[in-house]
């Protein structure tokens, strides 16, 4: 059995089809005629855009409009004046088109990977895909096709690019295995949209899995089983049947309220990163947006977005959602998220340094512009504002003071906005948790960010393989902290939600229900799953489970107990 990353749920049984990468070797000799070389590059660009547009249409038909936009974005990226201009500049200076393209692509890839942010790092995968496709055009190579894959095929590759995914027929492709990628990669997104089980990030899979061999792909557990015996095959066929039955049952929850078995109702919202993601919220039956990460607007560019550009993005999302809440988090920089054009100083301990609201308060012009844009967007929908990484009350007060200044200025200018826009905070630091009673006096709502909160409470870097095993929101100290935050929110009569990964964890569900959480905010693809596992608990059962858990001393003990509960088991 091989262990990778569970990227797309489901079980597939089939034979391996190995996708071999092109050898993208090119001459680095300077061209004889730079002008002719420039024309060759421009011709390749036109061919690339034409081919990509066709692939986007194929992907739209098979996966959906949103997924097709991944490829449409590739066309926008290569058409960017800076990207194209830098390549053409190097060609004019005497470089071959292939070498110039390679250099600029590698520059962008390194910049995106250095961010440490999952969403930004995905841009690196986009650039790699663009690089491969453009080099294929320049070198006269045919793109890899999977359209003729026979029924019962398991695709195995180093990476499944969106252009390759465009040719996937879910009726024939029963599983995907790659060496590169994670749950947030485009490979994962596309696999989920196509409902093809996928295990990604499995090192050596292209050599370990032989072409034509029979394998089982368990996209739910992230496991691949080469050459299983008959007994194992039978067991997994039964599991596959149960999974398909569960998927049909989840679809029955569309349009239903998010309720416990005893009838208590909760808000079930989504986390998004782009305005177009608001449409995905509606598609997946989300009840609104609990977290709009605005960092995307500030990335992959040379300068800060202006007020009008931000306003257009927030307005777009608000208009799509209508009366459904749209919670916009102000810019959350620092830690593992940096913008090269801001020349942010390197810090000894970036996660303890100038990040989140701290950075924005030290650069109030950036925050002020964003606040004006958010306020203007509030006239177009049910908009809420949220400040990240609040540690002390003074930070909330300063943020609110800037907001009030923006309100006065917009009023004087005759611009429409919601004067009573709710203002909340992310509770994700130990200090904010301990001061929850104080912060609740000036916050209209809380949203618990369990990723940072867990890391800070345990002094644990989840990306450090030596200690990542202890990173869990089920640690007793984290659970006690969450309970305290919720209690203080209730004491001050404000709603309290959760937008970290723990909000979508089936094991956490009874505890969050028992503590009194009012809202859950999860990835759009997780909405029905979360609605389902909430429905399996009565509030009385959840409270009994929580009482037992809170008397336990270790994460291992808690996890073992919850996993044995029938309510936490899959359908």
N, C-alpha and C positions, 0 to 999 in steps of 0.2 A: 504493500500500500504506500502511495506517495501523497505527501501533504503539501498543499498549496493554499491559496487564498480563496475562500468561498465568495464568488463574485456574482453569480446568477443562480438562483435556487432551481432545484429540480435534479432529476437523475436521467442520464442518458447512457445507453448501451449500444456500442457500435464499433466499427473498425477504423483504425487510424489512417488519416490522410495527412501526410506531412507537407506543410507549405514551406518550401525552401526559398530563402531570400536570394534576390539577384546579387550577383557580384558587381558592385558599383565602382569598379576600378576605372580610373580615367587618367589620361596623360596630363602632367603638370607643365608641359612645355608651353611657352607663350604662343598665342596665335600669330599667324603671319599678318593678318589684317584685323586690327581691333574693331574697326567699324563693321566688318562682316561678322565678327564674333558677337558684337552687340546685337545685330539683326538676328543672329541665330538664337541668342538668348530670348529676345523678344518674341520670336516665333514659338519657342518652347513654352513661354508663358501663356501665349494664346491657346496652344494645344492643351496645356495643363488645365486652364480655366474651362475650356470646352468639355474636356473629359470629366472634370470634377462636377460640372453642372449636370451631366448625364448620370453620374453616380449618385448625386444628391437626389435626383428624381427617382431612381431605383430604390434608394433608401427610404424615401418618403412613402412609396407604395408598400414596402415591406414592413417598416418599423413605425413610421409616423413623421409628421411635419417637424416636430422638435428634434428628432434624431437626424433628420436630413439637414438641419441647420448646422450641424457639426461640420459637414462638408462645405456648406455655403460659407461658413466662417473661414475656411481655408482659402477660398477665393478672395475674401476680404483681406486676409493676412498678406497674401502675396501681392495684392494690389496696393498695399500701404506704401505711400511715397518714400518713407524712410527705408523700408525693407528693400524695395525695388531699386531705389536710388543708390544705396550703398553697394549693391551688386553691380549695377551699371557703372558706377564710379571706378570700381576695381577692374572691370573689363576694359574701360577706357584707358586705364593705367598700364594695360598689357597682360592682364591675367586671363586664363581660359575661363569660359563661362562656368564650367563645372567647379573649378577651384574657387572662384569668387562666390558662387552659390553656397558651397560647402562651408567656407569661412564665415559668412554672415549667419548661416543657419546654426553653426556651432556656437557662435557668439550669443544668439538668442537662447539656445538650449541651455547653455551654462548660466545665463542670467535668470531664467525661469527656475531651474533646478536649485539655485542658490537661495531662493525665497524660503524654502522649508514648508511652504503652504501647499496643501494637497491640490487645491483648485488652480493655483498658479503653476505648480509643477506639471499639471495636465497640459498646459500650453506648450511645454517642452515636447510632449508626445505629439502634439499637433505639428510642431515644426519638424520633428523627425519624419512624420508622414509626408509633409510637403517636400522635404529634402529628397526623400526616396522617390516620390512620384516625379518630381522635376528632373532628377538625375536620370531616371528611366527614359524620359522624353528626350533629353539631351543626348543620351547614349544609344537611342533607338531600340530600347528594350520594351517588350510587351509587359503590361501589368499582369500581376498574378490574378487568375480567375478561379473562382470556386463555384461558378454557376452550374457546372457540369458534374459536381460531386454527386455520387449515387446515394440512394436512401441508406440510412444507418451509418452515416459518416461522422467521425469525430475529428474535427480540425485541430491539428497540433502545429503550433508556430511559435517563433520567438515573440511575436506580437501581432495582434490582429488590428490592422489599421482600419479607419472608417471606409477608405476606398475599397478594401477587400471585403469588409462587412456588407457593403452595398450589394454584393453578389450572393450573399448567403440566403438560401432557401430553407426556412425552418422545417419544412416537410422532409427535407433530406438530411440536414445537419442536426445531429442529435446531441452534440456536445462540443465544447471548445476548451482547449488547454493551451496556455501560453507560458513562456518563461518570464515575461515582463508584464507588469500591470497590477493594479489593485482594485478595490471596490469602487473608487471614484474615477478610474480611468475610462476613456471612451470605449475600450473593449468591453468593459463591464456594463456600461450604460447601454450599449448597443445589444449586448447579449440579453440583458433583462428586457429591453424593448421587444426583441424578437422571441422572448421566452425560450431561449436556448440555455440549458445548464452550462455553467462555465466555472473552471478552476484556473485562476491566474497566478502569476508570481511563483511558478513551480520551476526552480532551477534545474537545468539539464533535461527537461522534458522532451526536447527535440531529438535527443540521443537515446534517452531511456525508453521512449515509446516508439516501437518499430512500425514502419508503414505496413498496413494490412493486418496488424495484430488486433485482437479483440480487447477492448477496455471498457471499464465502467467509470463514468464521470459523475461524481456526487457534488453538484454545485452548492448544495446546502451546507455540507460539512467541509468542503474544500479538499476532497479526497479523490484520488485517481487510483483505480485498481487494475493493473495490467494482467492479462490472461487469467481471469478468475475461473475457479472451478464451477461445475454445474450447480452445486448447492448455493454458492455465493450469488451466482447469476439469478437463481430463482428468488432468493431473498430480496435482491435489489429490484427485481421486476415487481414484487409485491409492494416494496417501498415506493416505487414509481407510481403505481396505481393509487396508493394512499395520497401521495403528493398531488396528483391530478384531481383527486376527489376534493382535497383541501382547497385547491385553487378555485374549483367551482363553487365551493361553499363561501369562500372569501368574496367572490363576486356578488353573492347574494346580499352582502352588507353594504353595497353601494346605495347611497341615498338614505341610509339609516342613521339615526343619531348614535353618538358614542356613549354607550350606557353600560353600567355594571349589570350583573344578573338581578340585582335588587332594585334597579331602576334609576340610580343616580347618574346624572348626565355630566359629561366633561367636554371641554373644547379640545379638538384634535386639529392642530395646525401644521404647517410645513415650514421647513428651512429652505430658503432659495438664495441664489447668488447673482442672478441676472433678472431683468424685468420680464423677459420672455418666459422665465420659469413659472410665472404666475399662471400661465395657461396650463402648465403641467399640474399645478395644484388642483385646478378644476377637473382636469382629466382623471386624476387619481382620487377625487372625492374628498380633498382636504377642505377644512372649514375656514380657511384663511391662512395667513402667513404669520408665524410666531417669531421668525427671524429672517430678515432680509440683510444678508451680508453685503455691505456696499463697497467692499474693497475692490470688487471686480472693475468698477468704473475707473479706478485709479491705476490699474495695472495695464501692462502691455501698451504703453504709450510713453511719450517723451515729456509730457507736462501734466499738471493738475487739470482735471475737468472743471469747466466753469459752471456757474450757477445754472445757466440755461440748459446745458447738457445734462446735468444732474436732475434738474426739474423734469425734463422730458422723460428720463428713465423712471423716476419715481411715479410720475403721473401715469405712465403707461401701465405699470404694475397695479396702481390703485384703480385705474379705470377698468382693467380686466376683472379685478376682484369684486368691484361694486361695493356692496354693503359688508362684505367679509373683511375682517381686520387685516391690515397690512402693517406689521411692526418693523420699522426701519431702524437698524442699528447704525449709529454714527461710525465713522472710520475707525477701524481697529488695526492699527499698525504697531510695529515693534515685535519683540519676541522672535518668532520665526517668519514674520511678514515685514518686508522692507521694500521700498520703492527706490530704485537706483537714482532716479532724477532728483530725489529730495536730499541726496547725500547724507543720509542718516548716519550718525557716528556709530562705529563699532563699539560694543559694550562688553565688559567682562562677564556680566550676567544679564543678558538681554531680557530674560523672562522676569527679572526683578528690576528692570530699568525703565527706560522711557517708552512705554507702550500704552495702547488703548487711549483712554481719556487723558492720561498724563501728557502724551505727545500732543494731542489736539489742543489742550489748554496752554501748552507752551507755544503753540502756533495757532492762536485764536482766529487768524484770518482764514485758515483752512476750515475750521469748524464752523465759523460764522457763515461762510458761503454755503456749506452743506445744510445748516439749519434753515437758512432762507429758502433753499430749494425744497426741503422736506415740508416746511410750512406751506409753501405754495401748492405742493402736491396734495396737501390735506384737504384742499377744496374740491378734490376730484374723487374722494373715497373715504373709507374708514381708516385713517392713518394714525398710527401710534409711533412715538419716538422713544428710542432706547439708547442709553449711554453704556459703553463697555468698560469692564474692568474698574469699576468704582471700588476704591479702597477706604476712603474716608469721606465724611459728609461734605467737607469743603469742596470736593470735586463735583459732587452733585449740585451744590449751590452755585458754583461757578458756571457749570453747564446751563443751568436754568437761567442764570442772569444773562448769559449770551442769547438764550432763546427769547427772553423778554425784550431785549434790545432789538432783536430781529422783528418781533411782532410790532413794536412801535414804528420801526422804519417802514415795514410793509404797509401798515395802516396809513401812514403819511403819504405813501406812494399810491394808495388806492388799490392795492393788490389783495385778492381774496385769499383767505386761509381760515382754518378752524381755530378760533381763539382759545378753545378749551381742549386742544390736542393732548391726549394722555401722555405723560412722560414717565418712563420706567427705567430700571437699571438692570444690568446683568449682575447677578450675585455669583461671583466666581473666585473671590479671594477670602482667606480666613478672616481678615479684618472686617470685610463687608458682612460676612456671616455672623460674627460676634456682635456687630453693630446694627444688625437687621432691625432692631426695635427703633433705633435712631433714624436710620435711612428710610424706614417705612413712613415716617412722618411727612417726608417730602417727595416720596415716590408714589406714583399712581398704580404701579404694578411691579412685581419682581419676575425675573426670568433666571432660573438657576442654570448656569453653564457648568455642567458636570465634568467636562474634559479638563478645563483649567482648575476647577475647584478640587478635583481628585488629585491632580498633580501637585498643587500647592499644599494640600492637607498632608499628603504623604511624602512631600519633598522628593518626588519621583518623576523622572523623565521617561514617559512611555515609549519614546523612541530609542532608549538605551537598552539594548538586548540583555545586558547584565542584570538589570533590575526591573524590566518591563513586566515581569511576571507578577509583581506585587501591585501593579496599577489596576485597580478595580473599584468601581463605585459601590461594590458590596462590602468594602472594608468597613468595619464597625465605626471608625472615626468619621468616615464620609457620611454614612447613614445617619449618625447622630447629628451631624452638621446640617444635613438636608432637613431633617425633622425640625430642628430649631428654626431654620429659616422659614419654613412653612408655618410654624406656630406663630412666629412674630408677624408674618403677613396677615394671618387670620385675626390676630389680636388688634391689628390696625385696619381691618376691613378692606384689604386690597387683594386682588387676585394674584396668584403665584403659579407660574408655569415652569417648564423645563425644556431647554432646547439643546442639551447635550446628548451624547450617544445613549446615555442611560435611559432617556425617555422612550426609546424603542426596544428596550431590553425586557423580554418576557419575565425574567426573574425579578426585575425591579418593580413590575406592575403592582403586585399586591401591597408592597411597602409604600409606594407613592400614593396609591389610593387611600391607604390607612392613614398616612401622614396628613392628607388633606389637600394634595396638589389639585389645582383646578384646571390646568391646561397642559397638554402635551404638544410639543413641536418636533416633528421628525422629517426625514426625507420623504418626498412625495410617494416614492415607491413603497414606503413602509406603512402608509395610512391604514389600509385595510387589515394588515397584520396586527397593528396596534389596537385597532377597533375590536378585532376578534379576541385578543387575549384579555382586554379589559372586560369584555362581555362574559368571560368565563368565571369572573369573581363576583360574589356578593360582597357588599361592604363589610358585613359581619365576618365572613370568611377571611377577607383581607386583613381585618384588624386582629383576628386570632393568629394569623401567620406572622404579622408584624410583631405582635407581642412575643411570640416565640423567638423570632430573629433577633430582636433587640436585647434579649437576654444572653445571646451568644457572644463569644469572645473573638472569634477568628473568621476571616473571609471564607476559608475552606469549609468550616462548619456551616456557615450561612448558605453558601452555594450548594452544598450537598443536600441540605434540608429542602431548599426551594426546588431543586431539580427533581426531587422525589414527589413533589406535590402534583397531583393529576391535572390541576388547572394550568400548569406551566408547560404541559406536553403539547406537541403539535397536533393539529386536527388529524 
